[in-house]
Amino acid sequence: MEGTKEKKMKILCLHGFRTSGSFLKKQISKWEPSIFAQFDMDFPDGIFPAGGKSDIEGIFPPPYFEWFQYDKDFTEYTNLEECISYLCEYITTKGPFDGFLGFSQGATLSALLLGYQAQGKVLKDHPPMKLFVSISGAKFRDPSICEVAYKDPIKVKSVHFIGAKDWLKLPSEDLATAFDNPLIIRHPQGHTVPRLDEVAIEQLQSWTAEILQCNNNCAVENKHEMENGEAKAEFEEKNAEEACKIHNHEKSAINTNNREPEVVDAASA
């Protein structure tokens, strides 16, 4: 029998405010390549062109993008609903996806989508997401969003990178509490995709290995269930055919027994 190639798990990677998918891809490339070697990573650009100066000007070439806009208190948002609709459509048409990786605005947005999916607000027909890598993420502060997205612990395997010098350190801590049994990896850096030391690399490798193993086990179980279902259906079909043959045979026998006997003229005998 010919072997089939294992399908990789797919991760949607959302960049930070006024950067780009290409920049996030470059940032993640600093990490040990084996960590995500068995995943397909998709790095789209934000839906809107940057509406102002980017912090990476002179570091990485434009164009730059943003997912939505917000006020200084991060309590009012512009174009957020349009962004959510765009990403849900993207996920549906380009997926299915197994999870998110996000930095800053991208991580904040990813967590929102995970919470909304868990509450049945978005992606109702998409398989439940399984994993989330958050780097400098935060919660939304609008109460109407919080009451839905973070209503219950989000049961997605999550890892949260929190920097000691990150201006979003406390919000990142708070976001981690929204998830069920989160893994927290701390680093001494600021608001950036950090370079990982050996301990962090081992933690992340173990985390991804566990997810891959769980996913493979589920795939095997689903395959067995499908095979058992097909075998059961084939067995039931054969039984139905046999039952039909027996029924037709019995019906034929009854018709023969009920037939009037043939009268023979004695004179002609």
Buried (B, 14 or more C-beta within 10 A) or exposed (E): EEEEEEEBBBBBBBBBBBBBBBBBBBBBEEBBEEBBEBBEBBBBBBBBEBEEEBEBEEEBEBEBBBBBBBEEEBEEBEBBEEBBEBBBEBBEEEBEBBBBBBBBBBBBBBBBBBBBBBBEBBBEEBEEBBBBBBBBBBBBBBEEBBEBBBEEBBEBBBBBBBBEEBEBBEBBBBBBEBBEEBBBBBBEBBBBBBEBEEEBBEBBBEBBEEBBEEBEEEEEEEEEEEEEEEEEEEEEEEEEEEEEEEEEEEEEEEEEEEEEEEEEEEEEE
